[in-house]
Amino acid sequence: MAKKTNRVELSEEQRSRLLEWVGRGERPAREQRRARVLLKADEGPEGPAWSDERIAEAFELSKGGVAGIRRRFCERGLEGTVKRKSPDREYDRKLDGEKEAELIRLACSEAPEGRSEWSLRLLSDKMVELGVVDTLSHETVRRTLKKTDSSLI
């Protein structure tokens, strides 16, 4: 059997925290499953030291999924493994309050000639044509109108 590169050895404090998280049942299911995997993978004196294959079968995961949880524990520690990681990316908003107001004004206006109503793509194209924004996707238009209860759909 190949030697594991990422060993999980829980301290007494880590073990009790995981048992508390699992016992309460208040955590999301994914967090509970990760906590249970760590408890079964624990190779310390109190841990059962299950193999990845056995853990994968018990929790209906792939062996790669179990190995990933082990790796994250070694890289990020207990909190970084069990809790969900926040996304690294941030996006600038295309539409601020004034531009949203312009979009709503346009959506409430008369539809272009030959059309009975505005489509999301027509609205996004018209906003670019008017010079309100450089680019604008129809999905941004949809989310903005949905948020303001001005949905055309």
Secondary structure, DSSP 4 states (H G I P E B T S, - for coil): -PPPSS-----HHHHHHHHHHHHH--S-HHHHHHHHHHHHH--STTS----HHHHHHHHT--HHHHHHHHHHHHHHHHHHHHSPPPPS-----S--HHHHHHHHHHHHSPPPTT-SS--HHHHHHHHHHTTS-S---HHHHHHHHHHTT----
